[in-house]
Amino acid sequence: MSPPSGARREIILASTSPRRREILSLLGLPFRIVPPDFEEILSEGRSIAEEVTAFAEGKARSVVKEFPEGVIIGSDTLIECEGEKVGKPRDPEDAKRILRRLSGRSHRIWTAVSLIDPHQPPTETSVETIRVLMKPIAEDEIDRYVATGEPLDKAGAYSLQGEGRRFIERLEGDYLAAVGLTLKPIVSFLRRHAIAVPLDLERLYRERDFLNWNTF
């Protein structure tokens, strides 16, 4: 059976992340948010690139059967600091531990996006890395920041697009990928699968008019 036309394809974001929803909305296309049935468990035996890829693909694949006519997007973000994988904090004390570890140091953000068209396999997955230099953070600043609750559901225990921006000295790479979802492979994939995307991607990256993007 031939796939439905691009105009009738439903785009599915397999994520509960508000920041990924905000980024995907920049495309100017309707999409559905579906919580993925997938548990992220950090392992000892995989590299961070393998880990973030497996998580993004696992999220996307977990909803494919429910939406066989859809185009599925899964994404995941991890932090790497001095060779250590850093995910979301378990609790406020873990968030403080992570922030102390990142304070005054350089780390990398790894974001993977996995794209599935059930009619046209295989899965396509792209990985972006972003280098971030964090300012030294005083202990009382860490306490106040964690008390806001902002870092508790964020990889690395901070939010680039929120109050955590003030801790960042420099960011080198794709800001959108650092926040949680890189658009370039998504736009390319959708257009190759006959879905028109109204977003002017070059203009978006030129003007950087999204959250804290233009402050970097």
C-alpha positions as CSV (number, residue, x, y, z in Angstrom):
1,M,0.0,0.0,0.0
2,S,1.4,3.4,-0.9
3,P,1.9,6.0,1.8
4,P,-0.6,8.8,2.2
5,S,0.2,12.1,0.6
6,G,2.4,14.5,2.6
7,A,-0.6,16.9,3.2
8,R,-2.3,14.1,5.1
9,R,0.6,12.9,7.2
10,E,0.3,13.5,10.9
11,I,3.5,14.6,12.6
12,I,4.0,12.9,16.0
13,L,6.4,14.3,18.6
14,A,7.2,11.4,21.0
15,S,8.1,13.7,23.9
16,T,6.6,15.4,27.0
17,S,9.2,18.1,27.0
18,P,7.8,21.6,26.8
19,R,11.0,23.0,25.3
20,R,10.9,20.4,22.4
21,R,7.2,21.3,21.8
22,E,8.2,25.0,21.6
23,I,11.0,24.3,19.2
24,L,8.9,22.1,16.9
25,S,6.1,24.7,16.8
26,L,8.6,27.0,15.0
27,L,8.0,24.8,11.9
28,G,4.5,26.3,11.5
29,L,3.0,22.8,11.1
30,P,0.4,21.0,13.3
31,F,1.7,18.1,15.3
32,R,0.6,15.8,18.1
33,I,2.4,15.2,21.3
34,V,2.5,11.6,22.5
35,P,4.3,10.6,25.7
36,P,6.8,7.8,24.7
37,D,6.5,4.5,26.4
38,F,10.2,4.3,27.0
39,E,12.4,4.4,30.1
40,E,15.8,6.1,29.9
41,I,18.4,4.1,31.9
42,L,22.0,5.1,31.7
43,S,24.3,2.2,31.1
44,E,28.0,1.6,31.6
45,G,28.7,-0.3,28.4
46,R,27.7,2.4,25.8
47,S,29.3,5.6,24.7
48,I,27.4,8.8,25.2
49,A,26.8,9.0,21.4
50,E,25.4,5.4,21.5
51,E,23.3,6.2,24.6
52,V,21.6,9.4,23.3
53,T,21.0,7.7,20.0
54,A,19.4,4.7,21.6
55,F,17.2,6.9,23.8
56,A,16.0,9.0,20.9
57,E,15.3,5.9,18.7
58,G,13.6,4.1,21.6
59,K,11.2,7.0,22.2
60,A,10.3,7.2,18.5
61,R,9.8,3.5,18.1
62,S,7.6,3.2,21.2
63,V,4.8,5.1,19.4
64,V,5.1,3.8,15.9
65,K,2.4,1.1,16.2
66,E,-0.1,3.6,17.4
67,F,0.5,5.9,14.5
68,P,1.3,3.7,11.4
69,E,0.4,6.6,9.0
70,G,2.4,9.2,11.0
71,V,5.8,10.7,10.8
72,I,7.5,10.1,14.2
73,I,10.0,12.3,15.9
74,G,11.9,11.2,19.0
75,S,14.7,13.1,20.7
76,D,17.0,12.9,23.7
77,T,19.6,15.1,25.3
78,L,22.5,14.1,27.6
79,I,25.4,16.1,29.1
80,E,29.0,14.9,29.1
81,C,31.4,16.4,31.7
82,E,35.0,15.0,31.8
83,G,33.9,11.7,30.4
84,E,30.9,11.3,32.7
85,K,27.4,11.0,31.3
86,V,25.0,13.4,33.0
87,G,21.2,13.0,32.7
88,K,18.3,14.6,34.6
89,P,18.8,14.9,38.4
90,R,17.0,12.4,40.6
91,D,16.1,15.0,43.2
92,P,17.1,18.5,44.4
93,E,20.3,17.2,46.1
94,D,21.4,15.5,42.9
95,A,20.7,18.7,41.0
96,K,23.1,20.5,43.4
97,R,25.7,17.8,42.9
98,I,25.5,18.1,39.1
99,L,25.7,21.9,39.2
100,R,28.8,21.8,41.4
101,R,30.4,19.4,38.9
102,L,29.7,21.7,36.0
103,S,30.6,24.9,37.8
104,G,33.6,26.7,36.2
105,R,34.1,23.9,33.7
106,S,33.5,23.1,30.0
107,H,31.0,20.3,29.1
108,R,29.3,19.0,26.0
109,I,25.6,18.7,25.3
110,W,24.7,15.7,23.1
111,T,21.3,15.8,21.4
112,A,19.9,13.1,19.1
113,V,16.8,13.3,16.9
114,S,15.3,10.1,15.5
115,L,12.9,10.3,12.5
116,I,10.6,7.4,11.4
117,D,8.3,7.1,8.4
118,P,6.8,3.6,8.8
119,H,6.2,3.5,5.0
120,Q,9.8,4.3,4.2
121,P,12.3,2.7,6.6
122,P,15.0,2.8,7.9
123,T,15.0,5.1,10.9
124,E,17.1,8.2,10.4
125,T,19.0,9.5,13.5
126,S,21.2,12.6,13.7
127,V,23.4,13.6,16.7
128,E,24.6,17.2,17.4
129,T,27.2,18.1,20.0
130,I,27.5,21.6,21.6
131,R,30.3,22.8,23.8
132,V,29.3,24.9,26.8
133,L,31.6,26.8,29.2
134,M,29.9,27.4,32.5
135,K,30.8,30.3,34.9
136,P,31.9,29.4,38.5
137,I,28.7,29.2,40.5
138,A,28.7,30.1,44.2
139,E,27.0,27.6,46.6
140,D,24.3,30.0,47.6
141,E,23.5,30.6,43.9
142,I,23.1,26.9,43.4
143,D,20.8,26.6,46.4
144,R,18.6,29.4,45.2
145,Y,18.5,28.1,41.7
146,V,17.6,24.6,42.7
147,A,14.9,26.0,45.0
148,T,13.1,27.4,41.9
149,G,12.5,23.9,40.6
150,E,13.7,24.8,37.1
151,P,16.6,22.4,37.0
152,L,14.8,19.3,38.2
153,D,13.6,18.0,34.9
154,K,16.6,19.2,32.8
155,A,19.6,17.2,31.6
156,G,22.5,18.8,33.4
157,A,20.3,20.4,35.9
158,Y,20.0,23.8,34.2
159,S,17.9,25.5,31.5
160,L,19.6,27.5,28.8
161,Q,16.3,29.2,27.9
162,G,15.4,30.0,31.5
163,E,17.2,31.3,34.6
164,G,20.1,28.9,34.0
165,R,21.2,31.2,31.2
166,R,23.0,33.4,33.6
167,F,25.5,30.6,34.5
168,I,26.7,30.2,30.9
169,E,29.9,31.9,29.8
170,R,29.9,30.6,26.2
171,L,28.0,28.3,23.9
172,E,29.6,26.8,20.7
173,G,27.2,25.0,18.4
174,D,23.5,24.8,17.6
175,Y,21.4,26.6,20.2
176,L,18.2,24.7,19.4
177,A,20.0,21.4,19.7
178,A,21.4,22.5,23.1
179,V,17.8,23.3,24.3
180,G,16.7,19.9,23.2
181,L,15.7,19.5,19.5
182,T,17.7,20.3,16.4
183,L,15.5,21.4,13.5
184,K,17.8,21.0,10.5
185,P,17.4,17.2,10.1
186,I,13.7,17.4,10.8
187,V,13.1,19.9,8.1
188,S,15.2,17.9,5.6
189,F,13.4,14.7,6.5
190,L,9.9,16.2,6.2
191,R,10.6,17.8,2.8
192,R,12.0,14.6,1.4
193,H,8.8,12.9,2.6
194,A,6.6,15.3,0.7
195,I,5.6,17.5,3.7
196,A,5.8,21.2,3.0
197,V,7.5,23.2,5.8
198,P,6.7,26.9,5.8
199,L,9.6,27.8,8.1
200,D,12.4,29.8,6.6
201,L,15.2,27.9,8.4
202,E,18.0,30.2,7.2
203,R,16.2,33.3,8.5
204,L,15.5,31.6,11.8
205,Y,19.2,30.9,12.3
206,R,20.2,34.4,11.1
207,E,17.8,36.3,13.4
208,R,17.9,33.9,16.3
209,D,14.6,35.3,17.6
210,F,13.7,32.5,20.1
211,L,13.9,32.5,23.9
212,N,17.5,33.4,24.9
213,W,19.1,32.5,21.6
214,N,20.1,36.0,20.6
215,T,22.0,36.5,24.0
216,F,24.7,34.1,22.8
